[in-house]
Amino acid sequence: MKPFIKVMKALSDPSRVKIVKALQHRSLCVCELKEALGLAQSTVSKHLKVLEEAGLVSYEKDGLWVNFQLNGRPDNTYAREMLAQVNEWLEADEDIREMLDRLPGIDREFITRG
């Protein structure tokens, strides 16, 4: 039951759901997620850690950047199933739409220079 509870707790926070929805569209670094969500970098990092521990997201290092993406092959069956479901859900939600509309204008190169 622990793997199930871990996934459900990870997806019980609106900001973490938004992170999952954003990562459906492209991989993002913490600074890009910070801009998309309007949260502090430390808060975004904490949310990513919870999602990673639940098996929902993974990351790759690319030089100085750490790119987060949805876990393409979660070991946790519940994580795999919930990612498939969340992919279909909430596309029309106003908060999700607003965030997704901002995503194309968010560029790590501009953020770090700005």
N, C-alpha and C positions, 0 to 999 in steps of 0.2 A: 504494500500500500504506500510506502514512503515515496517511490518514484512518481506515483500519481499525485500525491499531495504536493510534492515539490513543483510539479508543472502547474497545478491549479493555483498555488500560491504565487508563482511567478507571473501568471496571467491575471491575477486579481487586482493589479494596479493599473490604472488608466495610462500612466506614462510608459509602463513596460509594454502594454498593448500597442501603443503608438510606435514604440521602437520596433516591434515586430512588423507592424504594417509598413514602416519606412524601409526596413531591410528587405521587404518583399520586392522593392523597386530597384534597389542597388545597395552595394556594400558602402558603409559609411564609417568615418572615424568619429571619435568622441566629440571633437570640436564641431563637426557637421551635425551630429545629433543634438548637441547643446543648442545650436542655432535653430534647428527645426522644432525643438520642444520648448525653447525658452527657459531652460533649467540651468542650474550651475553645473560646471564640469564634474565636480565631485559627486553630485546627485546622479548624473547620467552614468558615471562609472559604477556606482553602486547598483543601479538598475541593471546594467550590463552584466555585472557579476552574478546577480540573482538569475538572470536569463541563461547565462552560461552554465551555472551549476545545475539548472533544470534540464540542460541539454537542448535548449531552444536556439541558442546562437553560438557561433564559434568565431575565431579571429585568426588573422594572418598578419605577420609583421612584414612591412614593405619599407625597408630603410628605416627612416624615423617615424613612419606612420604605422598605426595599428588599425587594420581594416576589419570591421565587424560585418558578419553576414549571417543569414539564417543557417542553422546547422543542416547541411544537405543530407546527412546520414546519421540521425540521432540513434544512439543505442537504446534509448528509452522509448518504448512503444507509445507511451502516452504523449511524449513530446512530438513524435512523428505524426500521430493522429491529430493532435491539436494544431500543429503547424498547417496541416492540410485543411483543417476546418477554418482556422482564422484567415487563411488565404481567401476564402470565399465570403467571410463575414465582414461587416462594418464598412464596406466600401462607400456607402451612402451617408455614413455618420458625418455630421457637420464638422466636428473637431478633427476627425481623421482627414476629411477632404481639405480643410484649411492647411493642415500640416503638409499633406502631399502636394498641394498647390505651391507651397513655398520651396519644396525640395529641389526643383530644377535650378533655382537661383542661388542655391547654397553650394559654395565651392571652397574647399579647404585652403587652396592657395590664396584666395581673397581674404578669408577669415584670418589667416596667420599674418598677413601683411597689414590688414586693416587695423 
